[in-house]
Amino acid sequence: MIDMNELIELGKTMGVDFGVRMVSALTIFVLGRWVAKALVGMVKRMLARADVEETLERFLGNLVYFALLTVVIVATVSRLGVETTSLAAMIGAAGLAVGLALQGSLSNFAAGVLIVLFRPYRVGDFIDAGGVAGSVHEVQIFTTVLFTPDNRAIIVPNSQIMSGTIVNFSMNETRRVDLEAGCGYGDDLDKMRRVLTEIVEGDDRVLEDPAPTIAIRELGESSVNFVVRPWVKSTDYWAVHADVTERIKKRFDDEGISIPFPQRDVHIYRHDG
């Protein structure tokens, strides 16, 4: 016959033992996460002192953190009484199943590794990739985070970026500003060229080398069209684009140079029935 007192004592012992295991497992998990974050911070500081590029630094930091977190989870589950060998087999089987189910995520991871290795862009670069454009904020294991000029955050899968064309507007230190200005057929072309040259050369942000290009592009339907192509630092591109455009309009008004625009004459005929 089963003694109830023995059952109660056994239940208490097992309960206490399980409680101790649970508390110790939670302690391992909490302390393990804290240690993992501390080690990742140490790794990032070491990489920063070694002048490692910021994109690689963040990517390796995320990779180290998830690797350490995996170790912490294994240690936590092991403390609960799960056999490590069986746990490893479970993780292997689960990894295979998850790998088959998440082939897209694995391709994103592989693309993230390629981005870090070949570095088509870096943190801070302004790019057009994966169908969106913005400044690179962070390259993560599976995704790249972009900030748009109006401060929206766009999270793009790495495989989507690597499978298409990447336009990096910040890779080169200089860029050419492509503008176009037209004047009427009755205007003085030499005066037009002189005014455009003065506008471009009067901006301190315009580089002397390469020299700006100011030339007639075409004889349009209603205007003679000039191309205005100064070279600037990449960081000055949009500011120079806007300022030079505004100065062209104001100088043309002051100099009496006409700016043709499309016009259409409408003739109305009256028929008396």
N, C-alpha and C positions, 0 to 999 in steps of 0.2 A: 504494500500500500504506500502511496506517495505521501510523504510528510509535507503538509502545507507550509510549515515553518521553513523547511529546507528550500521549497520553491520560492518562498518570499526572499530568503537570504540570497538564493541564486539570482533572483531578479534584481535585487539591490546591487549585488556584485557586478552583474552584467551592465546594469544601468550606469553605475559609477564608472565602470571601465569605458563604456561607450561615451559617457560625458567627458571623461578625461581625454579620450582620443579626439572627440569633436573639438574641444577647446584647444588642444595642442595643434590640431590640423588647421583651425582658423588662425591660430597664432603664426604658424608656419606660412600660411598664405599671405597674411597681412604684412608680416616682417619681410617675406620674400619679395613681395611687390615693392616695398620700400627700398630694399637693397637693390632690386633690379633698376628702379628709377635712379638711385644714387650712382650705380655703376654706369648707366647710360649717360648721365650727366658728366661723369668723369671721362668717359670715352669721347664725348663731344668736346670737352675742354681740351683734351689731348690733341684731337684732330684740328681744333681751332688754332692751337699753338703751333701745329705743324703746317699751318697755312693751307689746309685742305679746303677745296672749294665747298661752298656752303651747301650746294645741292647734294654732294656726296656725303657731307657730314650729317645732314638730316636723314638721308636714306639709310646710312649705316646705323645711325642711332635707333631708328625704328626697327631695323632688322635685329639688332642686338637685344632690344627690349622684348620683342616677341619670342626670341629664342630663350632668354632668361625666364620669361613668364611661363613658357612650356615646362621648363625644369621645375619651377615652383609648383605648378599644377600637379606634376607627377609626384613630387615629394608630398604634397598635401593629400592626394588620394592614397598614396602608399601608407601614410600615417593612419588613415582610417581602417587599414587592415587589408587592403587589396594587394595581392601579390604583384611584385614589380614585373616578373616575367610574363604573367598573364596580362598585366596592364600594357606591357610593350606590344604583346600580340594584338590586344584590342586596339591600341593606337595605330598599329600597322594596318589592320583590317579597316578600321575607320578611315585612316588616311587614304587607302586605296579607293574606298567608296566615295569619300568626299572629293578626291582627285578626279574621279570619273564624272561626278555630278557638277563639279565646279571647274570645268575645263576653261571657261571664260576667265575666271579669276586667276587661274594659273598662267594663262596667256598674258594677263595684265601684269602679273608678277615678273614674267620673263621680259616683257616690254619695259618694265621699270628698271630692271637690271641693265638692259641695253641703253636706256636713257642715261643712266649713271655712268656707264662705261664710255659711250661715244659723245655724250654731252652736247646734243644738238641745241640745247638751251640750258640756262642756269637760273637760279633764283634771282628775281629782279628783272629778267629779260621780258620784253613785250613781244608776244608771239601770236601767230594765227595758226591754229592747229586743231584737228578734230572737229572742225566746223565752228569753232568759237575763237575769240580773240581776247587777250588780256595779259596782265603782268603775272609772271610766275611767282606764286607765293610759297609753294612747297611741293616737292616731289616725294610722294609717299610710295609705299610698297606696291599698291594696286592702282593708285590714281595720282593725278596732278591737279593741284588747286590753283586756279587762276582768279585774279581780281580784275574786274572790268574797270574802265575809267570812271563809271558812276558808282563804283564800290560794291558791285555785286560779286559774290563768290560763286565760281563755277567749278564743279568737280568733274573732271574728264577722265574716263578710263585710259590707262596708259596704252593699251593695245589699240584703242581708237586713234590715239595720236600717232603711234609708230606705223600704223597701217596706211597713213595718208601723207600728204605734203605738209611740211612744217615751214612756215615763214617766220624767221627770226628778225625782227626789226632792230634789235639791240646788239646783235653780234658784232657788227662793224662799228668803229668809232665815228664814222662820218656817213652822211646820207645826202643825196641830191634832192633838192626841192624842185618839183616840176610844176611850173606855172605857165599860164598862157594869157597873153594880152593882145587885143586887137584894136586897130585904128581904122578910120575911114580911108577910102581911096584918095580923097582930096587932101589928106594930112601929109605933112613933111616926114618922110621915113627916117631921114637922118636925125631930125629932132626927136622922133619917137625912140630911136636907138639910144640917143644921148640921155634922154630922161630916164629910161629904164636902167641904163648903166649907172647913173648917179644914185638912183634908188637902191640898187643892189650894193654898190660899193660904199654907200653911206651907212650900212648896217654893220656894226662891229662884229656881229656873230657870223657873218659870211666869211668863209675861208678864202685866202688868196690862192692856195694850191690844194686842189685843182681850181683853175680859174673858172669863173661863172661863164655860162654860155647864153648869149643873147643873139638870136638869129630869126630870120623870117622862116616860118614853117610852111605857110601856104597862102595862096591868094583865094580867100573864101568867097562865098556868094555876095556878102555885103561888107567884108572887112579884110584888111591885111593882118594876118595873125602872126605874132611873134611868140617864140618860146623863151621863157626866162628860167634858167636852171642854175641857181647858186648852190654851192656845197656848204654844208654846215655840220656841226657835231650832232650826233643822233639825238642827244637830249634837247637840242634847240629846234628840232625839226618843225613841230607844230606851231611854236611861237613865231618862228621866222615866216612860216607859210602864211599865217594870219596877218602879221604886221606888214609884210611886203605887199600882200594883196590890198590892204587898206591904203598904203602909201601910193600905190599905183593909181587907185581911183582918185585920191585927193590931188596928186600931182597932175593928172590928166585934166582935172577941172581947172587947176590954176594955170596950166599951160595952154588951155584951149584945144586940147586934143580930144576929138570925138570918140566916143565908145559906141560903135554901132550895135544895134540890137534888132532882132527880127521884126519886120513890119509887113503888114498886109493891107493892100488897098481893096476896099469893098465898093463895087459899083452897083447901084440900084437903078434898074431900068423900069420905067412905067409904061405900061401898054394900055392905051385907051381902047376899050372893047366896043 
